Amino acid sequence: MPDLLLEFLSEEIPARMQARAADDLKKMVTDRLVAAGLVYDGAKAFATPRRLALSVHGVPARQPDVKEERKGPKVGAPEQAIAGFLRAAGLTSIDQAKVQADKKGDFYVAVTEKAGKPAIDVLADMMPDIVRGFPWPKSMRWGEQSAKPGSLSWVRPLHSIIATFGPETEEPEIVKFDVGGVVAGNETRGHRFLAPTAFKVKRFDDYVTHLEATKVVLDPARRMDMIRADAKNLAFAQGYELVEDEGLLAEVAGLVEWPVTLMGSFDKAFLEIPGEVIRATIRTNQKCFVLRDPQTAKLVNKFILVSNIEASDSGKAIVAGNERVIRARLSDAKFFYETDLKTKLEDRLPKFEQIVFHEKLGTQAERIARITALAKELAPLVKADPKKAERAAQLCKADLLTEVVGEFPELQGLMGKYYAEAQGEDEAIAHASEDHYKPKGPDDLVPADPVSIAVALADKIDTLVGFWAIDEKPTGSKDPYALRRAALGVIRLVLESQLRVSASEIFREAYSSFLDQWGRKWLARYRIKPGDPIVTALTDFMPNDVFAGLDSVIEKANAGHLLLADPSTLSDPRETVYLELSSPSDLSNGLLSFFADRLKVQLREQGARHDLVDAVFALEGQDDLLMIVRRVEALGKFLDTDDGKNLLAGVKRASNILRIEEKKDGKSYSGAPEANRLVEPEEKALAEAVATAKMEASAAVAKEDFAAAMTAMAKLRPFVDAFFDKVTVNADDKALRENRLKLLNEIREATRAVADFSKIEG
């Protein structure tokens, strides 16, 4: 079967766009082929700095013939209807239609056959649309054509197009099309400097061979392998070790078509600055790799660069040029680092008062104050020293104002640790500056030190509570403030550190700091006194000391804890945002629901069932994440047993009967059944078993022995089975029927000691 070869040769494509562009080219072409009935065997796309290429194997030579049936009017329909049908179907006589019967009678049906087009013609028709509609993140127009409407746009000026189609055993044909004045052919060029002469190609194997001969490695994965191997060998030969960087490797592979690895050096004096600063400087500015001593794991004054040419002087001039630039960049970095060391972290904090964190959530200084207060409160819960947690929280964001972090934002936290150590801070306080950002993702480790845990929790919870309070919640795929990641971070911190904390209490504590700041701001700004226009008084929102130090004429009893002014009195209407506050209970419940969703994601990745999380969260007062997970684990193990599966079926049966009967009767069958109305032996036995199971399960749950609670529930299974086998719930005697429905409710309530079984699937 024929193969298709495409290549688009242009000026340099930005490295960050290449992989996505190759995927887009493959998808756009193959989707159009399939839509046209041309099902292929395989396709692979490639990208280099100057070209996008696609090879599609096993494409049919032509489209399949298509047979279409068009249903017309009934036999005997008016001539006007038949004439319209003939025109629409392209028939000249009704005799050309066949008659087909169905339930409604006999109908005319037009059968038309459409011959498939040669695949090469289909390709010629679709390629201009693909080129013009290519989804580059950014594109440009060029040359004289750019002034004309509808001129071609591409990521960089497009020079040539290869488009050949044909079987391996024959000379392939050129797919004839042109777009923007660029005519498709079978000619391309090799390396811009090493082999710029044009050459012709036939098919993919021939194309790859010619490119290799003209100093172009087409496959980006192979270029990465070449760079990695050459860099490691070059470092090893000098007694060093390559500091691997997959992100940088992918980027560099997108900058060269013919990778040539070289080694350069810089002054040893620069090794006095932190290794991460050296690496960030060399990586960011020159796209080079750093080396380390394999014995000490410390950086050495050498680096690896990747050139795109084989220079006649073996790369000496290229190395010298890179060394010159790196020397200048490292001089800047050394100056920034030494300048930062002259100012203590705490002396930088006043500047945060002028930096807005979010227009509705106040300044960075206010945020740091909230994090500090919350970290101090959390410290005893995580077995951290409250004073150390407070100090760590005060300093944890200070490095954001340093010169090094301003130049390299990715070093935030890490530089805070270095600066804290340099000024003699306790090790736990210094490490919290770096570790409080953790975990940054699912593969990142959680901090181990209690001080870091306290500050990390405070930082993430303050973010969650703040944005929840102003209704900036994640929606669909949009999460601009990374609240989902923050919630997963809190969950991992709690679970992996085995922390026993009440999420609701922590949310309320964090929210009180916001309300305290907002309340003080309003009272101070508008000097609210009795008799002033007040539109809202939110009671029990804030600590009692919010009024401490304020004018005694404020009547706290009349206005509640938080006073809000009439919007009509405000000079700036935007300040009315402070009227849009959630109650603490609403905020806490909303966040708990959000955490339940995130916990499902976390547990699903570990193989747990998401419905079990719902079943546990449905119980009252479930806000201890560690206990929720332990209960879910115990419930999952129980439901894997035969007793668990059968009990679940029985409880669901009881719940379904209750739901139907309660809806029909318009009342709830709650309350204990009357013992003197238990007639059948099976219902007496069930009532006794339920009472025993409820007592044992509740006692086990109180001891946090969830396995024992499940064992107690398992004892119900034979009694539930016997009840449904022998007892008629909807008896003719109304009193007896009501008593039995109450007994069913007792089954449901007994199992709620461990979970809400109605939420469990199956």
FENWO-V60935 format. One record per helix or strand of 2 or more residues. SS is the DSSP state (H for helix, E for strand). FROM is the first residue (numbers start at 1). TO is the last residue. Records with the same first field share a line. If there is no record, write none. Layout:
SS = FROM-TO ; FROM-TO
This chain:
E = 2-10 ; 42-47 ; 51-59 ; 66-74 ; 98-102 ; 105-114 ; 158-166 ; 173-174 ; 178-179 ; 182-185 ; 187-189 ; 198-200 ; 241-242 ; 260-265 ; 289-292 ; 299-307 ; 356-358 ; 362-363 ; 534-538 ; 562-565
H = 15-35 ; 79-89 ; 94-96 ; 119-132 ; 144-147 ; 204-213 ; 220-237 ; 246-253 ; 268-272 ; 275-286 ; 316-341 ; 345-354 ; 364-382 ; 386-395 ; 398-401 ; 403-407 ; 409-411 ; 414-422 ; 427-435 ; 450-469 ; 483-496 ; 503-526 ; 544-547 ; 556-559 ; 567-569 ; 573-579 ; 584-605 ; 610-617 ; 625-639 ; 642-665 ; 675-677 ; 681-702 ; 706-714 ; 717-726 ; 734-751 ; 757-759
